């Protein structure tokens, strides 16, 4: 990549919509929306809530399914984006992860396949794949036996020890890691004493989680020797520098894209201005 700034999965759609705002070819890459085998409508409303210096979301992996993603969404993206992308894969079973990854593995525009391991694992009674070392090892080995493109595993911070999970992913063949996915949070509407999110518990994102993300990236980077993409609360060039200072080779910008559609453009411009001032 010619710069380390990447819009994060779930906050940039399939990318082409943002071409109306600026030349998205200035981005290092794009991590597209997490895609499942079949279309998903997502969770019931309300599924987004604003919190102090953060937001809660429980979108539920809303997406059109892999066939439409490739035959319609990526076709549109290729018209305006000339670089390689990161394809985010989600699923409820290991078989689904593999099937979706196999579709992306055949696409020339895809350089890296990111495995979103914070999805419910229906085979394990609802446990998330990413919080269980056995599941992480099993899914990584299965993917590496069938997928040619590099596999980056997106890990959850909702674990006792991120180092153990990171080491397990590396040992099982992961080519890289993405840290972190959203910590869990909850919000109450004090006026009527109801949950702000229909699903009650949701993912917390935004500036408030940056210290958590930095700590996870730092610990993982000092424990494995595969590249790490840092994500969590990035809003400006200083945030990018912080993540790269603790071991990240690139970053993904998430929630700030929802606040400011020009977020990644402005961060890259700010970084270029910083470099030219030296």
N, C-alpha and C positions, 0 to 999 in steps of 0.2 A: 504493500500500500504506500501511496505517496504522502499520506498523513494518517495519524492514529485515531481519527474521530469517525465513529460509526453510530448511526441511529439504532437504538435497541429494538429488539423484537416486541411487537405489540403496541408500539408508540409511533410507528411510521408507516403503518399499513403495508402495502407491497411497493411503496416507494414512489411510484410515478405521480401520485397526487401532488407531491411537494415540488415537482418540476414547474408548477405554476408560480411558485414563490421565488425560486432561484435555480441556478444550474447545479443539479444534484451530483454532477460528475466531479465536483470539488470534494465530495465526501471520500473518505478512505475506502469505505465500502458501505453496504446497507445490510442490516440483519432484518429480513422480512418477518412478517407476522407468523407466529407458530401455526403450523399446518397439521391437520389430522387426516386420517384416511378418508373419512366421510365428513360432510358438512356439519357444522355445529352452530346452533343459534345463540349459544351463550347462556349465561345465568339470567334469572329474573331481575327486573328493576326494583328498587335502586341498586346499582352495582358499583357506583363511584361516590366517594364522599371526601370532601376537603377537610384536612386536619391542619394543625399548626405546623408550618414548614414541611408539610407532607400531604399525601393523599392516600386513601384506601381504595383498592379496586378488587372486584371479583367478577371480571368480565366473563370468565368461563370458556376461554379459548375459542371465542366466536371466529369462525373462518369458513370459507366456501368448500373446503375439502381439497385433496391433493390434485385431482384431475382438473378442476376448474382453476386452481392456483397456477398450474403449469400451462394449461391451454388458453387461459384468458389473462390472468394477472401478470405472469412473467412475460407474456407476449407484449403487453402494454409497457412493462418496465424496460424491456430491451430497446424500445423505440426511443427512450430518453436517457438511458443509463448505459454507458459503454464499458464499465468496469465489471469485475466479478463481485458476487454477493455471498452473504452467509444465509443459508436456508435453515430456519428453525423448525425442528420436528417435535411433535407432541403425540401422545397416545395413552391409551389405557392398559395396553398389554405390550409385552416385548415384541410380539409378532406385528402389532400395528406400527410400532416405532420402525422396525426393519422394513416393512412394506413401504412406508412413506419415504424413508431414507433412500430406498432403492429407486424410487421415482426421481428424486433430486440428484441422485448419483449419475444419472444419464444426461443431466442438463449442463451444457457448456458454461452457462452464466454462473453456475454455482461453484465456488471455490472451496467452501467449508460447509460442513453440515453440523449445525449446533443442536445438541440433544437437550431438550427442556425436561429436566428430571424433577420437576415440581408438580407433575400431573398425578391425579389419583390413580393408584394401581389397583384395579378391581380384582386382580388375582390375589392380592394380599390384603383384602378387607379394607381397602380405602387408603392404605399407607402410601405416602409419596415415595416414588422410586429413589429419589435423591437423599433420603435420610437413612437408608439401610445399605450397609456395605455389601451385603450379599447381592442385593438387587442391582447396585451400581456395577459390581464386577460382572454379573451375568449379562446385563444389557450391553456393556462395553465390549465384551468378548464376542457376543452374537453379532453386533454391528461390524466389528473389525473383521470378522470372518467373511462378511458379505459385501461390504462397502469399500470402494477404492479411494474415495475422496477423504481428506482429513476429517476426523471427528473431534469436535470440541464439546465437552460436557458442561452444561450450565448447572451449577450446584446451588442447593438451598442453604441459607444460613441457619435454618431451623434445625440444627443438629447440635449434639453435645461437643463434637470435635471435628471441625472442618478439615483438619490435617489428615485424619484417618480416611475420610471420604476422598480427599484429593489424591492421596497415595494409592488408594484402591483403584481409582479411575486410571491413574498412570500405569499401574502394574497390569491392569486389564487391557491396555493398549490405547487409551485415549491420547490423541495427538495434542490436545490443549484443553484448557478450562476457561469457563466464563464465570466470574464471581462478582456480584452475588445476585440471586433471584430475591424476591421480596420476603422480608421477615413478616410474620403474621401479626395482625393488629385488629383492634375492635374499637368502634366508636358508638356512643350513645347520644341520641337527641334528648337533651335535658328537659326540653319543654314538654314533650309528651312521653318521655321515658321509654322510647323505642330504639331499636337498633338502626343505625344509619344505613347499614347494608342489609339487603334482604337475606343474604346467606350468613349474616351476623359476623363471622370472622372473615377477614380479607387480607390481601397483600398490601403492605405498607411500602410506599416509595417516596422519592423526593429528597431534598437536602437533609432531612432529619436522619436518614439512614446512612449518610456518607461515612461517618466514623466507624459504623459497623462493617461497611463494605471494605474500607481501607484496612481494618484489622484482619478481615478474612483474607484479603489479597496478600497482605504482608506475610501472614502465617503460612499460607499455601505456597507462596513464591519461595519461601525459605525451606520448603519441604519437598518440592518436586522440581524437576528440570525440564518441564514442558511449558510452552508459552501460556500466559494468562491474559485474558481480556477483562479489564475491570469495569464494573458498572454499579451505580448506586449514588444518586444525588448529584450528578455532575451538571453544572450550570455555566461554567466559565473555564478559561484557559488555566487558571490556577488549580482548579479541581483536576484537570487532566494531568498537570505536572505532579500533583500529589499522588495520584494513582500510579503514574509511571515511576515515581520515586520509590515506591514500595514494591515494585516488581512487575507491574503490568506492562505489556508490550503495546497495547492499544486500549481504547475505552469505548464503551457504548453509552450514548446519551438517551435516557428513557423519558421520565415524566416531564422533563422540561420541554420536550417537543409538544406536549399537550398545552402547556402554558404559552409557549412562544413558537410558532411554526418556523421561525427563522433561527432557532436555537443553534443548530449545528453550523449553519452558515456563519453566525456571529462568533461562535467559539473558534472556528478555524481562522476567521479574519483576525481575531484577537491574538491567536497564537502566532500568526504571520507577522503581526505588528510587533510582538514581543521579540521575535527572532531578528527582525530588521533593525531593532533599536540597539542591539548589542554591537 
